[in-house]
Amino acid sequence: MSDEELLAERFEEHRGHLRAVAYRMLGSLTEAEDAVQEAWLRLGRTDPGEIGNLGGWLTTVTGRICLDLLRSRTARREQPMDETFVPDPVIRPLPRTDPEQEALRADSVGVALLVVLDRLAPDERLAFVLHDMFAVPFDDIAPVVGRTAAATRQLAGRARRRVRDATPSSEPDPGRQKEALDAFMAAARGGDFEALVAVLHPDVVLRADAGALVRGAAGSKTLRGAKPVAESALLFARYTASARMALVNDAIGLVSVVEGRIRSVMSVTVTDGRITGLYILADPERLARLEVPDDEA
């Protein structure tokens, strides 16, 4: 095996980890893949003999690439995005046999958390993601953000407090998540407004991201309160009628598929049997990049 082939093999061992880092940094599956590919190109321009810890080197390089992308977004005023933005979801089929065990293997970062991460400044996000999620030492993160290790620690601490205060609590039990979604789907399909209100928390928040081109009632929106969210659910009940349950990141969600194409993906947060948050991606351009999850027996 040539040196180049050996290096490629070693890189592939880290690809999944690097993709996870980039996804948490960017909230975009496509951009995450691009960042990982750029890390590979930079590795090809570096003498491997000068790299003591390949995994650590690749992680910080990927972090730097993502930081540059986030700073570029900010400079173009694309980030932070408005309150209707919903990150790309990771969709997996939901087995009927043991959804709890499958949920344990699902992506450990939820859509709700990604929304909160999206509100952080780029440097804060990098410090928090690399240190709190991937245990990268502050001494290694500091050169990436151009600060001292102590200042980087403060960045992460500030981000940690913001994440803690803004991330909604959610029921971790897939069985209870499914009960709430079953009740929601039954009420929406049956046109039962009162039943919808009953399964929604009084302070529920719906965040729908339909992209920049969709306008009118189907456009991007944020709704607060059980009654406005229930009214919206009835208005778009046709999507619920075609929906199937799937794992959406770390929880059970709904994927609406019409004629083999994904029309919407919904993730929810559930507390005490009621839905507290709905995160809906309905952007046709971004949905076209997602694969329809297979049904599993």
C-alpha positions, 0 to 999 in steps of 0.5 A, spaced: 500 500 500 502 506 498 503 512 503 497 516 499 493 510 500 495 509 507 493 516 509 487 516 505 485 509 509 487 513 516 483 519 514 476 514 512 477 512 520 476 519 522 471 521 517 464 520 521 467 523 527 469 529 523 462 529 519 459 530 526 463 535 528 462 539 522 454 538 522 454 541 530 458 547 527 454 548 521 447 545 522 447 543 514 449 536 512 451 539 505 456 544 508 458 539 513 460 534 507 464 540 504 468 541 510 470 534 511 472 534 504 476 541 505 480 537 511 482 532 506 485 537 501 488 540 507 491 534 509 494 532 502 498 539 502 501 537 509 507 533 511 504 527 515 510 526 518 509 533 522 502 531 525 503 527 531 496 526 533 492 525 526 485 525 529 486 531 533 489 535 528 483 533 523 478 535 528 481 542 529 482 543 522 475 541 521 473 546 526 477 552 523 474 550 516 467 551 520 469 557 523 471 560 517 464 558 514 460 561 520 464 568 520 463 568 512 455 567 514 456 573 519 459 578 514 454 576 509 449 577 514 446 570 513 447 568 520 444 568 525 438 567 521 431 569 523 427 565 528 424 561 522 430 557 521 431 550 522 437 546 521 438 540 516 435 534 520 438 527 520 433 522 518 433 514 520 428 509 519 424 507 525 424 500 527 417 497 529 421 492 534 425 496 539 425 504 537 428 505 544 435 502 542 435 505 535 434 512 538 440 510 543 444 510 536 441 516 533 445 522 532 445 525 539 444 532 538 437 534 537 434 539 532 432 544 538 439 544 540 442 546 533 437 551 533 440 554 540 447 553 537 445 557 531 444 563 535 451 563 538 457 567 535 461 563 531 467 563 536 462 561 542 460 555 538 466 553 536 469 553 543 462 550 546 462 544 540 469 542 540 470 542 548 463 540 551 461 535 545 468 533 543 472 534 549 478 538 545 482 541 550 482 549 550 489 549 549 488 546 542 482 550 541 485 557 543 489 558 536 483 556 532 479 562 535 486 566 536 485 567 543 488 565 550 486 558 553 483 562 559 479 567 554 477 560 550 475 557 556 470 563 558 467 563 551 465 556 552 462 558 559 458 563 556 456 559 550 454 553 555 450 558 559 446 560 553 445 553 551 443 551 558 438 557 558 435 556 551 434 549 550 427 546 551 427 540 556 424 534 552 422 527 554 428 522 552 423 516 552 421 514 545 415 511 547 412 517 550 415 521 544 411 516 540 404 517 544 404 524 544 406 524 536 400 519 535 395 523 539 397 529 534 397 525 528 390 522 530 387 529 532 390 533 525 387 527 521 381 527 524 380 535 524 379 535 532 381 542 534 380 540 541 384 534 541 390 538 538 390 543 543 390 538 549 396 535 546 400 541 545 403 545 551 399 552 552 406 555 551 408 551 545 412 554 539 412 552 532 418 554 527 417 552 520 422 553 515 419 553 508 425 557 505 426 564 501 422 562 495 415 559 498 410 565 500 403 565 503 400 561 508 405 555 506 411 560 507 416 560 513 413 562 520 413 562 527 407 561 532 406 561 539 401 558 543 396 552 543 391 555 539 395 558 533 399 552 532 393 547 532 389 552 527 396 551 523 396 543 524 389 543 521 390 547 515 396 543 513 393 536 515 394 533 508 402 533 510 400 529 516 396 525 512 402 523 508 407 522 514 410 517 517 414 516 523 422 516 523 428 518 527 429 525 526 436 526 530 435 524 537 428 523 537 421 520 534 419 525 528 414 525 522 416 525 515 411 527 510 413 523 503 408 524 497 410 521 490 417 518 493 419 525 495 420 528 502 415 534 503 416 536 510 420 533 516 418 535 523 421 534 529 418 535 536 420 536 543 415 533 548 414 534 556 410 531 561 406 528 555 405 534 551 408 537 545 412 543 547 416 545 540 415 543 533 421 544 528 418 543 521 423 543 515 419 545 508 424 548 504 423 544 497 431 546 495 434 543 502 429 537 502 431 535 495 438 533 498 435 528 503 433 521 502 427 518 503 428 513 509 426 506 508 420 503 512 423 497 517 419 491 519 
